[in-house]
Amino acid sequence: MIMLRPLLCSFILILFVSCKGYALPNDGVEISGELKKWHKITLTFDGVESSETHSYNPFLNYRLDVTFFHADKSYHVPGYYAADGNAAETSADSGNKWRVHFSPDETGEWHYVVSFRKGANINVSNERLAGQSAGHMDGMRGSFTVGASDKTGRDLRGKGRLQFVDKTYLQFAESGEYFLKAGADAPENLLAYADFDGNFHSDGHGDQFIKTWEPHLQDWNEGDPSWQGGKGKALIGAINYLADKGMNAFSFLPMNIAGDDKNVFPYISYDVFDRMDVSKLDQWEIVFEHADHLGMFLHFKTSESENQGLLDNGDLGVHRKLYYRELIARFSHHLALNWNIGEENGEWVANHQTPWQTTTQRLACAQYFHDNDPYQHHIVIHNGQQFYDLLGPESKYTGLSLQTNREDFGNVHSFVLKWRKLAEEAGKTWASAVDEPGDHRYSVVPDNVNPEHNNARQNALWGALMAGAWGVEWYFGYENEHSDLTCEDWRSRDKMWDQSRYALDFFAQSDVPFWEMVPMDEATPDAADYVLAKKDEAYVIYQKMGEKSGTTLNGINGNFTMSWYNPRTGSFEGDARTVRANGDLRIGAPPADSDKDWVVLLKK
């Protein structure tokens, strides 16, 4: 939650109270959406008539902010220019609608005050009272009453906002549950979709990578969203498929100008960085909102290696601030997301295509999201350059997005442990995930190349989770069909999604407090074993493939129930039994296939 500066907050509250009786609440504003806790509530105002290409730029020279108050808390939420207010359907590029989205975290009465100001580049100004009044809804105030959510199951509106809570795992604010993710890191150009508005389909920049997602048209269901008479069904179907496989996350680049694909950007054209394509962004929102309802985490990768310095040479200048502010204004109301400052960021190759971001710039970008995202979502960065320069007290990063570089995924576990330890030594608690395991060529290959995915399962999936990572997203590499750029069919890795779901199911079914457990590999002398433990309470031991001599767990005391979980089939096998440990415990052999990998669960 972003709290207003105390003097300004007092001023606005006094203004609100003193003027409240002189106007009917909500005059001149359309309030839409279900007025329920955690749901998206949208305020749409009649404001200045403008267009995407108006000589007085509506994206830079007007600034809409709405401050929402409830009891002793307040949220300062940025708004945006919305053309005719229905641009996803009409493809409008002009109109007089201005909009803000809000996801309330309390039931009861919420009050709001509107600020609508104009002036040169005011939308990227840090001064709350910069410029001058733009009239229309400026100074408007009103209220609405929020009830409890009625959503259950996977729908995020029943779980609440996913928050960084100074632990190595993120927590849902409503349900209190801690989150483990598994899903798709590829294709990075997921939004290079033919059904979205814009001229990117035929502008001569990477047009061969445009996607139809046609293989997933079969996964669209009656009642699911679409736009303009049936557009969008295939991509909505793709999200459905991933959710049906039990996955709960996917990532994407919102801007890959100068990058590998060159088709995804929020702008009206490839070479214009200060004019947003309103209808395209509204269509993105339809996809993201559907993902919310399916319980999907949204991983916004705001830049890639090739374009990290495209905007303002990497600085927080006019174009970068506008890009970030528009992302926040249009999408920060979503309940489960992180802002990734850059994929393969910093100085790490010989010849960077655009200037590489310096330490000062890397820190400044995180600071911007910390200061301007009203909900203060998780902020991460991807390597590239290693993270040593981000460990200081001034850093607003709350975790890492980790990439490794071995075809067998053999360094995932050690890499997670390394950065967990370095963060602890620097006095930080970072929630880190492995979002690109493997090497750039192959990574997770299609099922028809390797249906068993033994290395991916052992070294990447379980290697990450057993080191205390809060999840894994699968990268597809470049050397096979359905690559990181060309994939339009997530069924190409159908068996890997199953194995990923089995890992999530284990932690859900075993009822262990994984958020309180720490890596403890030293508890067993077998170097092939991974151990995650809450000492003398619960232990998870992952045993890799290979003949087992019988693991001994050291430094354990008490009576425990011991059971065996098959990570290849997603089921507990054999009978659970009670064991007593007095300083150490010999695990014994698994119930079958002793040369395969197994998970041992010990619960007091």
TACORTA-V417266 format. One record per backbone hydrogen bond with DSSP energy under -0.5 kcal/mol. CO is the residue of the C=O (numbers start at 1). NH is the residue of the N-H. Records with the same first field share a line. If there is no record, write none. Layout:
# TACORTA-V417266
CO=NH / NH
This chain:
# TACORTA-V417266
1=3
5=9
6=10
7=11
8=12
9=13
10=14
11=15
12=16
13=17
14=18
15=19
16=20
19=22
20=23
24=27
26=29
28=46
29=31
30=32 / 44
32=42
34=36
35=147
36=39
39=41 / 104
41=102
42=32 / 44
43=100
44=30
45=47 / 98
50=95
51=54 / 58
55=57
57=60 / 61
60=123
61=119
63=65 / 117
64=79
65=115
66=68 / 77
67=113
68=75
69=111
70=73
73=70
75=68 / 77
77=66
80=99
82=85
83=97
86=89 / 90
87=91
93=52
95=50
96=47
97=82
98=45
99=80
100=43
102=41 / 104
104=38
108=146
110=144
111=69
112=142
113=67
114=139
115=65
116=134
117=63
118=132
119=122
121=124
122=125
126=128
127=130
132=118
135=138
137=140
140=114
141=26
142=112
144=110
146=108
147=37
152=155
155=158
156=159 / 160
159=174 / 175
161=163 / 173
163=165 / 171
169=165
170=179
171=163
172=176
177=172
181=472
182=248 / 249
183=474
184=251
187=190
188=253
189=192
191=193
192=211
193=196
199=202
200=203
204=206
206=209
207=210
211=194
213=216
214=217
216=219
217=220
221=224
227=231
230=233
231=227
232=236
233=237
234=238
235=239
236=240
237=241
238=242
239=243
240=244
241=245
242=247
243=246
248=297
249=184
250=299
252=254 / 301
256=259 / 262
263=265
264=256
266=277
268=199
269=272
271=273
275=268
276=278
277=281
278=282
279=283
280=284
281=285
282=286
283=287
284=288
285=289
286=290
287=291
288=292
289=293
290=294
291=294 / 296
292=156 / 295
297=250 / 299
298=300 / 338
299=252 / 301
300=302 / 340
301=254 / 255
303=343
304=307 / 308
305=308
307=310 / 311
309=313
310=312
311=314
312=315
315=317
317=321
318=322
319=323
320=324
321=325
322=326
323=327
324=328
325=329
326=330
327=331
328=332
329=101
331=334
335=162
336=298
337=378
338=300 / 340
339=341 / 380
340=302
342=345 / 382
345=385
346=348
350=352
358=362
359=363
360=364
361=365
362=366
363=367
364=368
365=369
366=370
367=371
368=372
369=373
372=374
373=376
374=2
378=339
379=398 / 399
380=341
381=401
382=345
387=390
388=391
392=395
398=431
400=402 / 433
401=383
402=435 / 436
406=409
409=412
411=415
412=416
413=417
414=418
415=419
416=420
417=421
418=422
419=423
420=424
421=425
422=426
423=428
424=427
428=430
430=432
432=470
433=402 / 435
434=473
436=404
440=478
441=478 / 479
443=445
446=449 / 450
453=457
454=458
455=459 / 460
456=460 / 461
457=462
458=463
460=464
461=465
462=466
464=467 / 469
465=468
470=181
471=434
472=183
473=437
474=185 / 186
475=444
477=484
483=487
484=187 / 188 / 189
489=492
490=493
491=494
492=447
493=496 / 497
494=498
495=499
496=500
497=501
498=502
499=503
500=504
501=505
502=506
503=507
504=508
505=509
506=510
507=511 / 512
512=514
513=516
514=517
518=533
520=523
521=524
523=554
525=527
526=529
528=544
530=542
531=520
532=540
533=518 / 535
534=537 / 538
537=604
538=534
539=602
540=532 / 542
541=543 / 600
542=530 / 544
543=598
551=553 / 587
552=525 / 554
553=585
556=583
558=581
560=562 / 579
561=603
562=577
563=601
564=573
565=567 / 599
566=569 / 570 / 571
571=566
573=564
577=562
579=560
581=558
583=555
584=582
585=553 / 587
593=596
595=546
598=543
599=565
600=541 / 602
601=563
602=539
603=561
